Amino acid sequence: MDRDATRAAGNVTAKISFDDIYNLPDPREYYVRLGAYDYQTPQNGVPLFAAVIDALRARRGLTKVRILDLCCGYGVNAALLKHGLGFAALRARYAEMAALSPEAVIARDREMIAARPGRPDLWIAGLDIAPNAIRYGVETGLLDAGVVANLERGPPDAALDEIMAATDLVMVTGAMAYLTRATFTACLAHGRATPRPWVGVVCHRVVDFSPIAEALSAFGMVTEQPLDWTFPHRRFAGAEEQEGALAALSRLGRSPHGREAAGYFHSDFFLVRPVEDVSTRTGAVILSGVNPAEINGVKDGDG
């Protein structure tokens, strides 16, 4: 969440910066710029999180699943998961709205969301350091609530603390290059103690998730990597970025064959849950219905 701090810590040395698109009055540049690099993470995450949500609902007997989306940006995960929109369609929509004012874009998006209120069984709050992005998400109705906060630098305020106390699922998609254990431990320390929320994370393979898994184990949480395949994040912006990713993977002892060597960042999926939930139903079983081909999954030996 703290892009400067995590970059200084070496977390994002393999990635170019898109910082200028994350805090604008509306999301046009976000969709158009990232879409130009075939950004797939939010769309690829939909079947994974849908399966996790179904399993969580069944396990806890929930009629409404309350989700906290870390580094939510403009609310893309809510747009896809709750409102049934698609990333490609949104990218095309905003490419056609280049001449409009931000106010006009927000008004049109508010009308769009009002016309398709989405799944009543999902309540999604967004957390981000970008006030303009949060404002957009809340004003258009994409997000049910939004909080501007930086958990890398300090504890949550009262408003976020209240949201965390009621959260069933913490989710992260395209932001793991910017997060450390500080954010995740804050979510657990200020979240409901019994039962703990589940945590679902799409993590770029150039990022080592093990320090976060270790930190969450102190809360009685077990981390699973339930898939034996990875999926694309986005295409590299150039040779320099690809070389940085290959170097990062080499340091981690991970092979880029068929993945980063083929021109795309790839991601793993981690599911973190209380030990009693893991013993009842494994993450592999929960995600067994997700077809790798649906999200361009790559197994070892493919390619």
C-alpha positions in Angstrom: 0.0 0.0 0.0 3.0 2.3 0.6 4.5 2.3 -2.8 7.5 4.4 -2.0 8.4 2.3 1.1 8.0 -1.0 -0.6 10.0 0.1 -3.6 12.8 1.2 -1.3 12.6 -2.2 0.4 13.1 -3.9 -2.9 9.7 -5.4 -3.4 9.0 -3.8 -6.7 12.4 -3.5 -8.4 11.1 -5.8 -11.2 8.1 -3.6 -12.1 7.7 -0.3 -13.8 5.7 2.4 -12.0 2.1 3.2 -12.9 1.7 5.5 -9.9 0.3 8.3 -12.0 -2.9 6.4 -12.9 -3.9 5.3 -9.4 -5.3 8.6 -7.9 -7.2 10.4 -10.6 -10.8 11.6 -10.4 -12.0 8.7 -12.6 -10.6 5.3 -13.8 -10.2 6.0 -17.5 -6.4 6.0 -17.5 -6.3 3.0 -15.2 -8.2 0.8 -17.7 -6.7 2.2 -20.9 -3.1 2.2 -19.7 -3.1 -1.2 -18.0 -5.3 -2.7 -20.7 -2.6 -1.8 -23.2 -0.4 -4.3 -21.4 -3.1 -7.0 -21.4 -3.7 -6.6 -17.7 -5.6 -9.8 -16.7 -5.4 -10.1 -12.9 -8.8 -8.8 -11.9 -10.6 -10.9 -14.5 -8.5 -14.0 -13.8 -9.3 -13.6 -10.1 -13.1 -13.7 -10.5 -13.5 -17.5 -10.7 -11.0 -18.0 -7.9 -12.7 -15.6 -5.5 -16.1 -16.7 -6.5 -15.2 -20.3 -5.4 -13.7 -19.0 -2.1 -16.8 -16.9 -1.4 -19.1 -19.9 -2.0 -17.0 -22.0 0.3 -16.8 -19.3 3.0 -20.6 -18.8 2.9 -21.2 -22.5 3.3 -18.7 -22.9 6.1 -20.0 -20.0 8.1 -23.7 -20.1 7.2 -23.5 -16.5 5.9 -26.3 -14.8 3.9 -24.1 -11.9 3.1 -20.3 -12.1 2.8 -18.5 -8.9 3.9 -15.3 -8.3 2.0 -12.4 -5.9 2.5 -10.5 -5.3 -0.7 -7.0 -4.1 0.0 -5.5 -1.6 -2.5 -8.9 -1.6 -4.2 -8.1 1.4 -6.4 -11.3 2.5 -8.3 -13.2 -0.7 -7.3 -12.4 -3.0 -10.2 -12.8 -6.1 -8.1 -16.2 -4.9 -6.9 -17.1 -4.1 -10.5 -16.3 -7.7 -11.6 -17.3 -9.8 -8.6 -20.4 -8.0 -7.4 -21.7 -6.2 -10.4 -20.9 -8.7 -13.1 -18.9 -6.3 -15.3 -15.9 -7.4 -17.4 -12.5 -5.8 -17.6 -12.4 -5.8 -21.4 -15.8 -4.2 -21.6 -14.9 -1.5 -19.1 -11.6 -0.8 -21.0 -13.6 -0.3 -24.2 -16.2 1.9 -22.4 -13.6 4.3 -21.0 -11.7 4.5 -24.3 -14.9 5.9 -25.8 -15.2 8.5 -23.0 -11.9 10.2 -23.5 -13.4 13.6 -24.3 -15.7 13.7 -21.2 -15.1 15.6 -18.0 -14.5 13.5 -14.8 -17.8 14.7 -13.5 -19.6 13.4 -16.6 -17.8 10.0 -16.3 -18.7 9.7 -12.7 -22.4 10.6 -13.5 -22.6 8.0 -16.2 -20.9 5.3 -14.1 -23.3 6.1 -11.2 -26.2 5.5 -13.6 -24.7 2.3 -14.9 -24.2 0.8 -11.4 -27.7 2.0 -10.3 -29.1 0.1 -13.2 -27.4 -3.1 -12.2 -27.2 -3.2 -8.4 -25.3 -6.4 -8.3 -25.2 -9.4 -5.9 -27.1 -8.7 -2.7 -25.1 -11.4 -0.9 -21.8 -9.4 -1.2 -20.8 -6.3 0.7 -17.5 -4.9 -0.4 -15.5 -2.2 1.3 -12.4 -0.8 -0.4 -9.1 0.3 1.3 -6.5 2.3 -0.5 -4.1 5.2 -0.1 -5.6 7.1 -3.0 -8.4 9.4 -1.9 -9.6 10.2 -5.5 -10.0 6.5 -6.3 -11.9 5.8 -3.1 -14.1 8.8 -3.7 -14.9 7.6 -7.2 -15.7 4.0 -6.0 -18.1 5.2 -3.2 -19.8 8.0 -5.3 -20.6 5.7 -8.2 -21.8 2.9 -5.9 -19.2 0.4 -6.9 -18.0 0.2 -3.3 -20.4 -0.2 -0.4 -17.8 1.7 1.7 -14.4 3.1 1.2 -11.5 4.1 3.5 -8.3 6.0 2.8 -5.6 4.5 5.0 -2.0 3.2 4.9 -1.6 0.2 7.1 2.1 0.0 6.2 2.6 3.2 8.3 0.1 2.9 11.1 -2.9 1.3 12.7 -6.5 1.7 11.3 -8.7 4.6 12.4 -12.1 4.0 14.1 -14.0 3.7 10.8 -11.7 1.1 9.3 -11.5 -0.7 12.6 -15.3 -1.1 12.6 -15.2 -2.5 9.0 -12.4 -4.9 9.9 -14.3 -6.2 12.9 -17.1 -7.3 10.6 -15.0 -8.6 7.7 -15.4 -12.2 6.5 -12.9 -12.1 3.7 -9.8 -10.0 3.0 -8.8 -10.0 -0.6 -5.9 -8.7 -2.6 -5.4 -9.0 -6.4 -2.8 -6.8 -8.2 -1.1 -5.0 -5.3 1.2 -7.5 -3.6 4.3 -5.7 -4.8 3.3 -2.9 -2.5 2.3 -4.8 0.7 4.2 -6.3 3.5 3.3 -8.2 6.6 2.4 -4.9 8.3 -0.8 -4.6 6.4 -1.9 -8.2 6.8 -1.1 -8.4 10.5 -3.1 -5.2 11.1 -6.1 -6.8 9.3 -5.9 -9.8 11.6 -5.1 -7.9 14.8 -8.1 -5.5 14.3 -10.4 -8.1 12.7 -12.8 -10.4 14.3 -11.0 -13.0 16.6 -13.6 -15.7 16.4 -13.9 -16.8 13.7 -11.0 -15.1 11.9 -11.6 -13.8 8.4 -10.3 -15.7 5.4 -7.6 -14.1 3.3 -7.3 -14.6 -0.5 -4.3 -13.2 -2.2 -3.2 -13.1 -5.9 0.6 -12.7 -5.6 3.0 -12.0 -8.4 5.7 -14.7 -8.6 8.4 -12.0 -8.2 7.2 -11.4 -4.6 8.0 -13.8 -1.8 4.8 -14.5 0.2 6.4 -16.6 2.9 7.2 -13.7 5.3 3.5 -12.8 5.3 2.4 -16.4 5.7 4.8 -16.7 8.7 3.4 -13.6 10.3 -0.2 -14.7 9.9 0.6 -18.1 11.4 0.9 -16.3 14.8 -2.9 -15.7 14.5 -3.6 -19.4 14.1 -3.9 -19.0 10.3 -2.7 -21.6 7.8 -1.5 -20.6 4.3 -2.2 -22.9 1.3 -1.1 -22.5 -2.2 -3.9 -24.6 -3.6 -3.2 -24.5 -7.3 -0.5 -26.4 -9.2 -0.6 -23.8 -11.9 -0.1 -20.0 -12.2 -1.9 -17.4 -14.3 -0.9 -14.2 -16.2 -0.8 -10.8 -14.5 0.1 -8.6 -17.5 2.5 -8.3 -20.3 5.9 -6.8 -19.6 6.3 -3.1 -20.5 9.6 -3.8 -22.1 12.9 -5.7 -22.0 14.2 -3.9 -18.9 11.1 -4.9 -16.9 11.3 -8.5 -18.0 15.0 -8.7 -17.2 14.2 -7.3 -13.7 11.5 -10.0 -13.2 13.8 -12.8 -14.4 16.5 -11.6 -11.9 14.0 -11.5 -9.1 12.8 -15.0 -9.9 16.3 -16.3 -10.0 16.9 -14.9 -6.5 13.8 -16.8 -5.4 14.9 -20.0 -7.1 11.8 -20.0 -9.4 11.9 -21.0 -13.1 10.4 -18.5 -15.6 9.9 -21.2 -18.3 6.6 -20.8 -20.0 5.7 -17.9 -17.8 7.8 -14.8 -17.4 10.2 -16.0 -20.1 7.3 -16.0 -22.5 6.6 -12.3 -21.8 4.2 -12.0 -19.0 4.3 -11.5 -15.2 2.6 -14.5 -13.6 0.8 -14.9 -10.3 0.1 -17.5 -7.7 -3.0 -17.7 -5.5 -2.7 -18.1 -1.7 -5.6 -18.9 0.6 -5.1 -18.2 4.3 -7.6 -19.6 6.8 -7.9 -20.7 10.4 -6.6 -24.1 11.0 -10.0 -25.6 11.8 -11.3 -24.5 8.4 -8.4 -26.0 6.5 -8.8 -29.3 8.3 -12.5 -29.4 7.2 -12.0 -28.6 3.5 -8.7 -28.0 1.8 -8.1 -25.1 -0.6 -7.4 -27.5 -3.4 -10.9 -28.9 -3.0 -12.4 -25.5 -2.9 -10.8 -24.4 -6.1 -11.0 -27.8 -7.9 -13.9 -26.5 -10.1 -11.8 -23.7 -11.6 -10.7 -24.5 -15.1 -7.0 -23.4 -15.7 -7.8 -22.8 -19.3 -10.5 -20.2 -18.3 -7.8 -17.9 -16.9 -4.8 -18.9 -19.1 -3.3 -21.1 -16.4 0.2 -22.6 -16.9 1.4 -25.7 -15.2 5.1 -26.7 -14.7 6.1 -28.3 -18.0 3.7 -26.3 -20.1 5.0 -24.1 -22.8 
